[in-house]
Amino acid sequence: MASMIRQVALLSTFVLMLACQPGGSETCLSGAKGCEEAKICDDLAFHCQSSELFIGKIADLPGGLDLSEAEGTAMDFVLQNGLVTVVIDALSEAHGLAPTGGNIIDMGGRGGADDLNLIYQLAGILPEDTFAYKSAEIVDARPDMVALVL
């Protein structure tokens, strides 16, 4: 059985080597001179005309949280620009396996649906290896930027 597996592996390797040999057509992968790379994203561009920024508690957000199916509550943090809303849970309100808050619990386009369940960080494989945040500082430098420092 082991010799058959070895033979199949060798044959597969040989076929892959043949497939990767330069053929009659010149490609950029082979380093051919005069090669022109395909630029598939040349027409892709992002433009943000809105300078609308907000950072603070959901309770202080003008008009309230506009993400449907969001889990955020009044004391959670919200960062928002003209396109995207991100909710970070209050430090005292941990979700899932996280030992503290300070994790992204909601995220989505303005006026859309929450496209996220939970993001929290690990340093290892055990629950005790997760990050535990002890303080949160709001940085409000509107109109240039806003941030939440944990």
N, C-alpha and C positions, 0 to 999 in steps of 0.2 A: 504494500500500500504506500509506504514511504517513498519507494522508488518511482511509483506512478505519479505521485504528487510532485516529486522533483522534476520528472520529465515534463509535466504540464507547465510547471513554473518556468523551466528553460525554454520551452516552446513559446510561451506567452512573452517572455523577455525578447526572444529572437524576433517575433512578429512586431513588437513595439519598436525595436531597433530599426527594422526595415521601414516602418511607418514614419520614423523620425528622420530618415535620410533625406538630404536635399534632392528634389526631383528636378524635372525640367523647368519648373517655374521658379522665378526668383521671389524670395520672401524677405521680409525685414528680419525675421528670426534667424535666417542663415547669414545675415550681415551683407547681403547683396548691395553693390553700389547702385545708386540711383533709386533705391527703394523709397517709396512714399508710404508712410504709416497712415492707416485709416484713422481719422479723427471723428469718432462717433458722437462726441459730446460737444462739438464746436458751437452748436446752436443753443446749448443749454446755458441759461443765465438766470440769476436771481436778482430781483430788484425790490427793495423795500422802501417804499415811499413814506410809510407811516413812521413817525418818530415817537409813537405812543408807547410809553414804558410804564410798568407798575411793579412795585414790590411791596409786600406787606402781608398782613393777615387776610384771609378770605373775608372775614367780617368787615374789613375796611375797603374791600374792592368795590368801586362804584359800579352799580348794576348787578353785583353778585357774580358768582362763578357761572360762566356760560358753557361749560362742558357737560353734555348729557352723560349720565351713568358714572359721574365722578364720585369718588369716595371722600373727597376733602370736606373737612368740617370748619367751623368758624375760626378756630385757633390755628389751623394749618397755614403755612406760608404759601404765597402764590407769586410767581414771576410771570410777567405777561408782556408781550409786545404786540404789534399790530397783526401778527400772524399766528402766534403760538402761545398756549397757556401751559405752565408746568406747576404742579402742586407738590410741595414737600411737606411731609407730615411733621406736626409739632413734636418737639423733643420728648415730651411726656406721653405721646400717643403712638407707640410702636405698632407696626403692622407685620403680619406674617412671622417669620423667624427672627426679625431684627430685634436686638435688645433695647434700642431706643428709637425715637423718631429721627428725622433728618434724612429721610429717604424719599425718592421720587415715587409718588403713589398715583398721580394722574398726569397725563400729558396728551395734548391734542391740538388740532387747529382751532382757532378762535371760532366759537359758535358751533363747533362740531361735537363729536363724541370722544369720550376718553378712550384712547388707543393703547392703554398700558395698564397692566395689573400692579406691578411693584418692581422697583429696582433697589437693591441694597447691596452693599459691598462686603466681601469676605477677604480675610487675610490667610485663611487655611480651610480645612475641611470640617472642622467642628463648629457647633453653634457659638462657642466661646470665642472663636476666632473672628467674629464679625466686628465691624467698627461700632463703637458706642460713642455717640456724640454727647458732649457735655455742655456746649454753649452754641448759640447762634447769633451772628451779628449781621444786621441788614446794612448793606452799602447802597445808598441811594445817591447816585451822581447823575440824575436826569439832567439833561436829555441825552447824555452820552452813554451811560450804562447803569445797570443795577446788578446787584449780586447778593447772594446769601453765603456768608462765610461760616462754616461749621467747625 
